[in-house]
Amino acid sequence: MMARVALASRASYSGLVCAAKPFPVPVLRLKSGQRNVRSFSSMWDRRFTKTHEWIQIVHSESDAAFIARVGISQFAQDQLGEIQVVEFPKVDTSFKPGDEMVSIESIKTISSCNAVSECHVVEVNKALEEDPSLINSSPEGDGWIVEVKFTGGLDEYTMDRAVYEAGCEDGSIPP
């Protein structure tokens, strides 16, 4: 993600002076005909599910259709331990909410990455075929698992990082 530095203007309110401070501003480069997706507050926001998947939009076709990367959270990776095998679906496989998209085998257990909404797979992370431990070293980065096309909003199925982490900490989102 590229970032620009914007400067807050110097202003005086009731005798207080606000100095200019740089802050990052995401630069969104859409192809012709693409629009921002309204279901997330920002194209760059990573959203989380109660079953420990994360979702991040990578391409928007319209307000209702978009492609997103899906992976497991740092919390889920910590619970699983060393990942040994990832079993992917075939590209173009469709899933309904709650369906298991990917099987993840670790030393401790076998887990899954589930569909949060109706979707179909457009790409799998082939790097995981050779090195599934990428999920351990970078679960929310290079260890992404699949890219899927969603055709509906996800707000009702997902939460922001702060809510997700609070739920993991207080137990309202079980491991």
Disulfide bonds with the S-S distance in Angstrom:
none
